[in-house]
Amino acid sequence: MKASLISLLLLLATQVLAQRQNVSGQINGPEGRIPNVSVREVDANHRVFNHTKADQNGLFSFYVRDAQHSLQFYAPGYRMFTHKMLGQKSFNVTLEPRRVSPFVGKERLVLKSDRLFCGRYMGMDVKQMAWIERMNDTLFTLILPVKMDLIIDEYPAGRTLIVLGERDTQLMQWENVVDAYPIELAPHEVSDVHLAQSYTGTHYLPGGTKDERPLYAYPHFQFTKANLEYLVSNPDVLWRLVVDTYKADNYWNLYPTDQTTELLKQVLQSSSKADSTSSKH
């Protein structure tokens, strides 16, 4: 009995050692090696087991608990990259720069309101905070808080917000033009400084929050002045907005109020005044 127990313990220890291994590599960007990249060992549920930082030359080396886990690479200004190890020991990783619209932050905010959208979702009253920014004379963005899972690390550029009409016909599709990292602050707590941090990745620690507060990303869905004019004339088309994400509470059945229409008119009038001022100069 004792011999069997010892054999079992030796077998388990051998299996653990077989899984634990040293991994190493270098991390590059378009312009060369990237220093101080955070490297983490995560499982399929994004739980963190071990972590390290690359040195000034983008080189890293550390022991992982399970060679079947994944390595996750994060550096401010770059898109997060996750690579499944599958027993591999050496890695040459290239990170892509994060995508930020050249317009973001260049123009003043023309509307920020917690009354832009009102309605009901799954039997609950909805009052959705939103922002509209004027990018230039003809382009605008709708900044709409997107609630994320704790393990989701970014809302990437290229995803879309879809405006649906009757019988789910697609009336408009607006593309997100930034890579937006989620932040712990709820929409009513967010300032312009926080929004800027969500696009640069400043002070961002991927993988969830300590107190498990909901995370929100703030993507910029870009639309045209012609779209805005159409919404002012036909506000009822906002009755259904679908954010291209797999979080169910980011699908809204919203019924615009008279106040919604007035707020949209304010944005349009502000744009028209800016157009006339620029034409005089």
C-alpha positions in Angstrom: 0.0 0.0 0.0 2.8 2.4 1.0 4.8 1.5 -2.2 1.7 2.2 -4.3 1.2 5.6 -2.7 4.8 6.5 -3.3 4.5 5.4 -6.9 1.4 7.5 -7.4 3.1 10.6 -5.8 6.1 10.2 -8.0 3.9 9.9 -11.1 2.0 13.1 -10.2 5.3 14.9 -9.5 6.6 13.8 -12.9 3.5 15.0 -14.7 3.7 18.4 -12.9 7.4 18.8 -13.9 6.6 17.7 -17.4 4.0 20.5 -17.7 6.3 23.2 -16.1 8.9 24.6 -18.6 10.9 27.6 -19.4 9.8 29.7 -22.3 11.6 32.6 -23.9 11.5 34.9 -26.9 11.6 38.4 -28.2 8.9 41.0 -28.9 8.9 43.2 -32.0 6.9 46.1 -33.4 6.9 47.7 -36.9 9.9 49.8 -35.9 12.0 47.3 -33.9 12.0 45.6 -30.6 9.5 46.7 -27.9 10.8 47.1 -24.3 9.0 46.4 -21.0 6.1 44.3 -22.6 4.0 42.5 -20.0 4.0 38.8 -20.6 1.4 36.6 -18.8 0.6 32.9 -18.7 -3.2 32.5 -18.9 -5.6 29.6 -19.3 -8.7 29.3 -21.5 -10.7 31.4 -18.9 -8.0 34.1 -18.9 -6.9 33.3 -15.4 -3.3 34.5 -14.8 -0.8 31.9 -13.5 2.6 33.5 -14.0 3.9 36.8 -15.5 7.0 38.7 -16.3 8.2 41.7 -18.2 10.4 41.9 -21.3 13.7 43.7 -20.9 14.8 46.9 -22.7 15.6 44.8 -25.8 12.2 43.1 -25.9 13.6 39.8 -24.6 11.8 37.6 -22.0 12.3 34.3 -20.2 10.3 32.7 -17.4 8.8 29.5 -16.2 5.2 28.6 -17.0 3.0 26.2 -15.1 1.4 24.5 -18.0 2.8 24.4 -21.5 -0.7 24.0 -22.9 -1.7 27.5 -21.6 -1.4 30.7 -23.6 1.0 33.6 -23.5 -0.6 37.1 -23.5 1.5 40.1 -24.5 0.5 43.7 -23.6 2.2 47.0 -24.1 0.6 50.5 -24.2 0.0 51.7 -27.7 -0.1 48.2 -29.1 -2.9 45.6 -29.6 -2.9 42.9 -27.1 -1.8 39.5 -28.5 -2.6 36.0 -27.2 -0.6 33.0 -28.4 -1.4 29.4 -27.4 1.9 27.7 -26.5 1.1 24.1 -27.4 4.4 23.0 -25.8 6.4 25.5 -27.8 9.4 26.9 -25.9 10.7 29.8 -28.1 8.6 32.7 -29.4 9.2 35.5 -31.9 6.2 37.8 -31.4 5.2 40.9 -33.4 2.7 43.3 -31.9 0.5 45.6 -34.1 0.1 49.3 -33.2 -3.3 50.2 -31.8 -5.7 51.8 -34.2 -6.8 55.4 -33.3 -8.6 57.7 -35.6 -6.5 60.8 -36.5 -9.6 62.8 -35.7 -10.1 61.6 -32.1 -9.3 64.3 -29.6 -8.8 66.9 -32.4 -12.2 68.6 -32.2 -14.3 69.7 -29.3 -17.1 67.7 -27.8 -20.4 68.9 -29.1 -22.7 66.9 -27.0 -22.5 64.8 -23.8 -25.8 63.7 -22.3 -27.3 61.0 -20.2 -30.6 61.7 -21.9 -29.7 61.0 -25.5 -31.3 57.5 -25.6 -34.3 56.4 -23.5 -36.4 53.3 -23.7 -36.9 49.8 -22.4 -34.6 46.7 -22.6 -35.9 43.3 -21.5 -38.6 45.0 -19.4 -36.2 47.5 -17.8 -36.1 51.2 -18.2 -33.0 52.4 -20.1 -31.3 55.8 -19.8 -28.1 55.4 -21.8 -25.3 57.9 -21.5 -23.8 58.8 -24.9 -21.5 61.4 -26.4 -21.4 62.9 -29.9 -18.2 64.5 -31.2 -17.6 66.5 -34.3 -14.5 65.2 -36.1 -14.6 67.7 -38.9 -17.3 69.5 -41.0 -18.8 66.3 -42.3 -17.8 63.5 -39.9 -19.1 62.8 -36.4 -18.7 59.9 -33.9 -21.2 58.5 -31.4 -19.4 57.4 -28.3 -21.5 54.7 -26.7 -20.5 52.8 -23.6 -20.2 49.1 -24.3 -20.3 46.8 -21.2 -17.6 44.2 -21.4 -16.9 40.9 -19.7 -14.2 41.0 -17.1 -11.9 38.8 -19.2 -12.4 40.9 -22.4 -9.3 43.1 -22.9 -10.3 45.5 -25.7 -13.0 46.5 -28.1 -11.2 46.6 -31.4 -11.5 49.0 -34.3 -13.6 47.7 -37.2 -16.5 46.5 -35.2 -19.8 48.2 -36.0 -23.0 49.7 -34.6 -26.0 48.8 -36.7 -29.1 50.9 -36.9 -32.0 48.6 -37.7 -35.4 49.5 -39.1 -38.7 47.6 -39.4 -38.4 43.8 -39.9 -34.7 44.1 -38.9 -33.7 45.8 -42.1 -30.4 47.5 -41.8 -30.6 51.3 -42.3 -27.1 52.4 -41.3 -23.9 50.8 -40.2 -21.3 52.8 -38.3 -17.7 51.6 -37.9 -15.7 51.9 -34.7 -12.5 53.8 -35.6 -10.5 53.2 -32.4 -9.1 50.4 -30.4 -10.8 51.0 -27.0 -9.5 49.4 -23.8 -12.2 48.9 -21.1 -11.9 51.0 -18.0 -13.5 50.4 -14.5 -15.4 53.6 -14.5 -19.1 53.6 -15.2 -20.4 56.0 -17.8 -21.6 58.6 -15.3 -18.1 58.7 -13.8 -16.1 59.1 -17.0 -14.3 62.3 -17.9 -12.5 63.3 -21.1 -9.2 62.4 -19.5 -10.5 58.8 -18.8 -11.7 58.5 -22.3 -8.2 59.5 -23.6 -6.6 56.9 -21.3 -8.9 54.2 -22.7 -7.5 54.7 -26.2 -3.8 54.9 -25.3 -3.9 52.1 -22.7 -2.4 54.3 -20.1 -2.6 52.8 -16.6 -4.5 49.8 -18.0 -4.0 46.4 -16.5 -5.5 43.7 -18.6 -7.5 40.7 -17.3 -10.2 42.1 -15.2 -10.6 44.2 -12.0 -9.8 43.4 -8.3 -13.3 44.2 -7.1 -15.1 42.8 -10.1 -16.7 46.1 -11.1 -18.2 46.1 -14.6 -15.8 47.2 -17.3 -16.9 49.6 -20.1 -15.2 50.4 -23.4 -15.9 53.6 -25.2 -15.7 53.0 -29.0 -16.1 55.8 -31.5 -18.8 54.9 -34.1 -18.3 57.2 -37.0 -21.1 58.6 -39.1 -21.7 61.4 -41.6 -23.5 64.7 -41.4 -26.0 63.2 -43.9 -26.6 60.4 -41.3 -27.2 63.1 -38.6 -29.6 65.0 -40.8 -31.6 61.8 -41.5 -31.7 61.0 -37.7 -33.0 64.5 -36.9 -35.8 64.1 -39.6 -36.5 60.5 -38.7 -35.6 60.0 -35.0 -37.8 56.8 -34.7 -35.1 54.9 -36.7 -33.1 54.9 -33.4 -35.6 52.5 -31.9 -33.2 49.7 -32.3 -29.4 49.8 -32.0 -27.2 46.7 -32.2 -23.6 46.8 -31.1 -21.5 44.2 -32.8 -20.4 42.3 -29.7 -21.4 39.2 -27.9 -22.7 40.9 -24.7 -26.5 40.7 -24.8 -27.0 43.9 -22.7 -25.4 45.9 -25.5 -28.5 45.4 -27.6 -31.0 48.2 -27.1 -34.6 48.7 -28.0 -34.7 52.4 -27.6 -37.6 54.8 -28.3 -36.3 58.3 -28.8 -38.1 61.0 -26.8 -38.8 64.6 -28.0 -35.7 65.5 -25.9 -33.6 63.1 -28.0 -34.7 64.9 -31.2 -33.8 68.3 -29.7 -30.4 67.1 -28.6 -29.6 65.8 -32.1 -30.8 69.1 -33.6 -28.4 70.9 -31.3 -25.5 68.9 -32.7 -26.6 69.6 -36.3 -27.1 73.3 -35.6 -23.6 73.4 -34.0 -22.1 71.8 -37.0 -24.0 74.2 -39.4 -22.7 77.2 -37.4 -19.1 75.8 -37.6 -19.5 75.4 -41.3 -20.7 79.0 -41.8 -17.9 80.4 -39.6 -15.2 78.4 -41.5 -16.6 79.5 -44.9 -16.4 83.2 -43.8 -12.7 82.7 -43.1 
